[in-house]
Amino acid sequence: MFNKILIANRGEIACRVIKTARRLGIKTVAVYSEADAGARHVRLADEAVFIGPAAARESYLVIDNIIAAAKQTGAQAIHPGYGFLSENEEFCHACDEAGIVFIGPPVSAIRAMGSKSEAKKLMEKAGVPLTPGYHGDHQEPGFLNVQADAIGYPVLIKAAAGGGGKGMRLVERSEDFLDALASCKREAASSFGSDHVLVEKYLTRPRHIEIQVFGDTRGNVVYLFERDCSVQRRHQKVLEEAPAPGMTLERRAAMGKAAVDAAKAVGYVGAGTVEFIANQDGTFYFMEMNTRLQVEHPVTEMITGLDLVEWQLRVASGEPLPLAQEQLAINGHALEARIYAEDPSRGFLPSTGRLVHLAPPEEGMHVRVDTGVEEGDEISPFYDPMIAKLIVWDVNRDRALARMLQALADYRVVGVSNNIEFLSRLTACPAFANADLDTGLIEREKDYLFPEEAGAHREAWLAVALAELLREQERAAQSAGRHPEPASPWHLRDGWRVNADATRSLVFRLGEEQKHLQVENLGKVFRIVVDGVASIVSGSINPRGLLRAEFDGLRTAVTVVVAGERRHVFGHGRAWQFAAVDALHHSGEGGGAEGGLLAPMPGKVIALIASEGATVEKGAPLLILEAMKMEHTITAPAAGTVKGFRFAVGDQVGDGAELVDFEVSSA
């Protein structure tokens, strides 16, 4: 076994490899770019080496820098993770040349599976079922059009060197084929450096089922069962599970044998995934082989009780496979949801910024969280915006679904937009819950998954107000404790007035909806009026925002997190983002003192219009933000003074980031 390995990757997968290596007593070396200098994987590793600027092409994709870091630190092997250089035959060859073990398959296997068309020729020879189509080298457009006509529409044009949904076009009619082909070839050439394509029959309701395989240096190959990855968005996996719902023992054995045959055909060593497209009737066809560990490998680990990274390390060090095929078994059901910093309501636009508050569900036998970030870390614009992978396990699928819904409801993220509520709807969607699966599920169920934006429950308005009042009391108590006369009634913030009632107003905005909540302190409880209806409320709140409340005798627990002027309320599987409006400066026309001083979406500061210290009138331009290829001018919400800017020109900002320190004029 190795004494020290280098991990040529970042984020969640780097942290995942470090966890296993530490358990096995193996030292780890991280590599990092300028953007990742303070990243979690750097903090966890035993050593770390700087490899270049933030852009991946200048750091994580520079083979010479990775090899130099391994030599510098004395690492005996390199784990490539997934993405970046994990399936790069040049990188694998460079490791061999440097005398460093590549923790993955041999160069020959990567080369064989690197081209979809060449891989399918090999699979055909090995007797692995193939989707009807043309996989040859003849690329003349007219010839390909004839092949498509013979296959029968709809057909799928796919880049031979492609992946991740790029260089792929669905064609419904012969007359549309040539235009789609030209577009596909342009994208393939741009993304992969080759415009070579193949044409295949498009299955109308296919499932995406993949088989985890493992080989050792002694010629042994096993399969560790299947994963269903049918739930996809733009060919990107969203929810994965193992085992595949509805899988019969006979079909599993047939797919497992086909996957093992595929691996043996290329002399495969290490962890790999053979991906199949399957019809609803159970027939299946080879799609491609991923010559690396997959993002969704944890669901396989959860149902087998195995550590696939440990298997990778053992096989790469020359050991035989730890178990034979007959020793492998499935236990229970597992699901994985990918938690991303993205906004589903805006076409899944990536979100960047600081994780102001990050509280994942508690981990245990049933819940696992694989992540590369912690509270306070940044989601940068340079890399994949994954926050974490949430994995759950239980004895059967129904119970695993319930576990996932609860775990998603317990996940709290503040600072970036995220897809947690979307994932909750997806998990609860009747089609998914009933295992009516195919790769078009999200599009098919879009009315359920993308409902009209609804206002907050009455309980959420009460919660945001109660949290504000309790925090106000806590600040008053702290202030009194520092005063020579802590018992003075002047420290109380209970709204008391001479010859007047103690009612005052709190103003909050949720989207375009703004409410004035009338509040009266009644001693140990508050009376809060929302939309003309009064409630008696009380409760306590801890420093992490957990609010234990009682509303008109009903007890509940929600979380209210403060981030600048925003108040993030989490409860019962929902999340609402309120803005606190200063009632003293409220104009009554929807423009509070908090104005537009928060970034409306992720973007880049391209100009600072006002000067620090300048006194400006309401509506005066303060700065310009470039987002989604458009310029957005941030203006003064009221007359006041620009105390300072939080960002400089050229800085990337996250959705909701505070941009300006602004003091409203008291006049």
Buried (B, 14 or more C-beta within 10 A) or exposed (E): BBEBBBBBBBBBBBBBBBBBBBEBEBBBBBBBBBBBEEBBBBEBBBBBBBBBEBBBEBBBBBBEBBBBBBEEBEBBBBBBBBBBBBBBBEBBBBBEEBEBBBBBBBBBBBBBBBBBBBBBBBBBEBEBBBBEBBBBEEBEEEEBBBBBEEBEBBBBBBBBBBBEEBBBBEBEEEEEBBEBBEEBBEBBBEBBEBBBBBBBBBBEBBBBBBBBBBBBBEEBBBBBBBBBBBBBBEEEBBBBBBBBBEBEEEBBEBBBBBBBBBBBBBBBBBBBBBBBBBBBEBEBBBBBBBBBBBBBBBBBBBBBEBBBBBBBBBBBBEBEBBBEEEEBEBEBBBBBBBBBBBBBEBEBBBBBBBBBBBBBBEEEEBBBBBBBBEBEBBBBBBBBBBBBBBBBBBEEBEBBBEBBBBBBBBBBBBBBBBBBBBBBBBBBBEBBBEBBBBBBBBEBBEEBBEEEEEEBBEBBBBBBBBBBBBBBBEEBEEEBEEEEEEEEEEBEBBBEEEEEEEEBBBBBBBEEEBBBBBBBBEEEBBBBBBEEEEBBBBBEBEEEBBBEBBBEEEEBEBBBBBBBBBBBBBBEBBBBBBBBBBBEBBEEEEBBBBBBBBBEBBBBBBEBBBEEEBEBEBEBBBBBBEBEEEEBEBBBBBBBBBEEBBBEEEBBBBBBBBBBEBEBBEE
